[in-house]
Amino acid sequence: MRVRYWRLNLDELRKGTYPIDNANHWEIKCLQGEHEHFGVFWYRYGTPYDKEPVNGICFYFNEIPYDKVQDIANFLHSKYGGKILFRQTRGFLQGSKEFADKESISQLAEELSARYNAPIEMTIEFEKIDKEQQDKLITLPVGKALPITGPD
């Protein structure tokens, strides 16, 4: 089964434990205003770019000024490398460093929050995990868990 933990804050992620090998997606959403926001995310199997997936860290943006979008791309590139690509309202760091551990995710979230003066929310999703493993291995807040129906 798959399960998503959503709307996590820094403290919840830092105190929690989970099996890194079962993480298949994470996202850090940065709020900038009523409609303005951006998010940094990663998918284990790559993010669609046209018909082929791009592996690496990615980001999306909504009603964010172009200079800030460029700053986000440059900031992420300086930390994780990769080739910067853009497609509509998404940026890709093709071939960048990838990670799913709570220390790296929470550090990036804290840096984004401070750099862009943005409250953050985080999501992390796991795959190929049964209810027993979820109860034993994941210590993120139970009330923030959303089971996802369908195949792993």
N, C-alpha and C positions, 0 to 999 in steps of 0.2 A: 504494500500500500504506500501511498504518498501522504505526507502531512506537512502543512505550512504553519509556521509560527509568525504572526504578523503584529505590526504596531509595537515592536519591541523597542525599549529604550536602551541606552548604553549600559546602565547598571544591570538590567535583566540579562543582556547578552554576556556581559563580563562574568556574572555569577553563575551562569548556566553552563552545562556540559552537553555535548552531543558527539555522535560518531561522524568525524569529518568525511570519512569515505562514503557516507550515505547522503551528504549534502549535494544537491544538484542545482541549487539556485539561491542567490542572496541578492538583496537590494537595499540600498540606503537612499531614502527619499529626503530631500532637503527642501524645506518650505521657505519661499521667498516673499510671499504675499498672498492675497486672496486667490489668485489664479496662477501666479507665477511659482514654478517649482522646477527642480531637476532631480534626477536620480542617477546613481551609479550602481551598476549591477553586473552579475556574472551568471552564465549558464554553463554547466559542465559540458554540455554537448554543442556549445557554440550558439551564437545569436544569428538569426537569419539576416542575410544581406543579399538582396535579390533572391536567387535560388539556392545559394550555397551558404552554409554557416561560417561565421567568423569566430575564431577562438580568441579569447582575451577579455579584458575588462571593457565594458561599454557604458554609455550614459545616454540619457534622454533629457530633453528640455522642453518646457512649455512656457511661452511668453517671457523668455529670458533674453536680454539684449545680446547682440552678436559678440560684443567685446567680452562679456562674461562667459559666453559659450566657449570662446577661444581660450580664455583664461582657465576654464575647467579642463579643456582638452590638454593644454600645455602643462597644467599641474599634474594631471594623471599620467601624462607621458613622461614627465620628469621622474615620477616615482616608479612606474611600472614598465616603461618602454613601449615598444610596439609601433606599428605604422598607423597614423591617425587617418581615419576615413570618416566621411559624413554621408548620411542618407536621410533626407527629410529632417525630422526632429530627433535624430539619433546620431551619436558619435561612437566610433569603434576604435579600439586600440588593438589592431590585428597583431597577434603573436605576443601580446604583452604578458607579463607575469600573471599567473592565476593563483588564487588561494581561496580557502573556505574555512580557515580556522578563526575562532572567535577573537583572538588577539589582533590579527591583521584587519579583520572587518571593523572591530570596535575602534582601533587606532585610526583607520581611514575615516570612519564616521565622525570621530572627535575632531580630526583635522579639517574635514569639510565644514562642520558646524562652526568652528572657530574662524576659518578663513572666509567663509561667506555669510557669517552672522546668521546662521540658519538653524532653526529647530529641526531635528531629524527623527525619522521613524525607520525602523529596520524590519526586514522580512527575511526569513530563511526557510527553505523548503528541503525536505528529505524524501528520498525514494528508497524502495526495496527495504522497507522496515515494517515489521509487524507490530501489533499492539503491545505485545510483551516486551519487545526490544524498546519500543517507544517509552514505555513506563520505566524500564530499567536504565536506559542509556541517555535519555534526554531529560534534563532538569530545567528546561525553559518553562515559563509560566503555563500551566495546564490550560488556564482560561483563554490563552491566546493561540491555542492549537486549532487548526481547521483541517479535518481529514479531507482528502481530495479523492473523489471517486474516479474509477477508470483504471486502466492498466498502468503499471509502473513505468 
